[in-house]
Amino acid sequence: MASEDAIRPPWHNNELDVLIIENDPAAARLTQEAFREAGLLKAVKSIPDGDEALAYLRREGRHALEPHPDVIFLDLHLPKKSGLTVLAEIKENSHLSATPVVIVSGSENPQEIREAYELHASCYIRKPNDLDEFLRFIKVCFEFWGSVVTLPPKSAAAAKRSN
């Protein structure tokens, strides 16, 4: 049987910068571990609320030296600023707008789903309830964003503060 490395496409990017915006610490930790298990070599950054997520993305204060994420996984139901508000602010900011944002939510509300797409979410995925399904979901996401998708280049503007 072939090893995992032998079957991984040569263009697979296992050094993605992933940002998870999730207020549930257990869900955030599980997501980080699932990405690691799927083969992501870099640490996955987790932010618990909308205000801090935007400060991170704009590289404000203590986040000044943080890398710009290649992809953002965003929960809708966050404290301080809702996920939809965070999404809107990301997509309105010329330095952030090209960053793919994957909505990962337990909500089946058709209005929230529609609004997420109207705000230019890259996709909307319902959080699986089963642990095995969740691990498979993260592996598929990692394979998709790490090997199938051509991500936007990290521009000099994105490397600077994103105000």
N, C-alpha and C positions, 0 to 999 in steps of 0.2 A: 504494500500500500504506500502511496506517495505521501511524503511529509507535507505539512501545511504550507511550508515555504515553497515546495516544489510545484504546488498547484496554484499558488497565488500569482496573479499576473505580474509581469516584470514592472509594469507602470504603477503598481499599487502603492499608494502613499500611506505608510503607516506612521507618519509623523504629522498628521493633521492637527491643527490647533482647533480644539472643540470647546465651545462655551455652552454650558447648560445653565439655563435660568429656570430654577425650580425651587419653590419654597419648602418642600417637604425634604428634610435632611436625609431620611432613609431612602427615598426615591432617588435623590441626587447621588448618594453613595452607591446605590445599586447600579445606576447608570454608569458611573465612573468605572466600577468594577467590571461591568459588562463590556465596556469599550476596551478595557485592558485585556480581558479574556479573548475578545475578538481580534486582538493583535495590535492595537494602537500603542505606540511606544511612548508618545508624549503624555504628560499628565493632562487630564481633562479638568478644566476650570469650572467651578460651580459657584453661582451667585444666587442668593436667596430671595431677592426682591427686585422690583422694577426700577426703583431709583438707583440702587447700587449698580444694577446691570448697565444702565445708561452712563453712569459715571465711569464704569470700567471701559465701555466701548468708546467713550470720548477721551479716555486716558486722563481723567481728572484725579487730582490728589494722589493718594497712595497707589493708584492704578496707572500712573504715568509711564511706567516701563513695561507694562503688560503687552504681550503680542496681540495683534489683530487676529481674531478668530477666522478660520477658513469657513466654518459653518456654525450656526447657532441653533440650539435646541431650546425652544421656548414654551413654557407652560402658560396657559392663559390666566389661570387664577392665582395671582400673586398679590402679596401685600404691597402697600404704598402706591404702586402704579400697576394697573392691570397689564396682562400680556398683550392685549390688543393695543393699548396705549404705547407700550414699549415698541411693538411692531411698527406702529404708525411713525414714531419718532425715528426709528432706524431707517425706514424707507424715505423719510423726508430729508435725511441728512446725506448730502452728496458724498461724503467720505465713507459712509456706512451702507448706503442703499444697495450696492451690488453684492453685499454679503448674503449668502443663502440663509434663510430663516425657516427652520422646520418647526411647525407647531406640533407639540406633543401634549395632548390633553385627554382627560377622561370625559370631556363634554361631548355629548351627541347633539347639542343644540344647533339646529340648522342655521339659525341667525348668526351664531358665533362663527360657524364654519364659513358661511358666506362672507361675513365681514373680514375674516382672516385672509381669504383669497382676494377680496376687494382691496385690501391693504398690501397686496403683493407678497403674501407668504409663499415660500417655495413649494410647500405641501402641508397638508394637515393630516396627522396620523393620530388615531385613537390609541391611548395607552393600553397595552394588553394587560389583562388581569392576572393571567397565569405566569408564573416565574419562567418556565421553559419558553413560552411564547415571547416574553419580554426579552430574554437573552437572545433568541433568534431574531427578534425585531432589531436589536442593537447591532447584531452581526450583519444583518442585511443593510442597515443604514451605513455602517462603517464601510462595507464593501462597495456600496453604491457611491457614497461621497468620496471614498478613497481611491476608487479605481475606474468607475464608469464615467463620472462627471469630470468635466474640465472646469476647474474653479477659476474665478477671476484672479488675476495677478494681484499681489499685494503692492499697491502703488506707493510711491513716495508720500503721497498725501495721506494714505491710510497709516503709514508708519509714523506720521506726526499726530499731534492731538487732533481729535475729530470733533471739533466744536460745531 
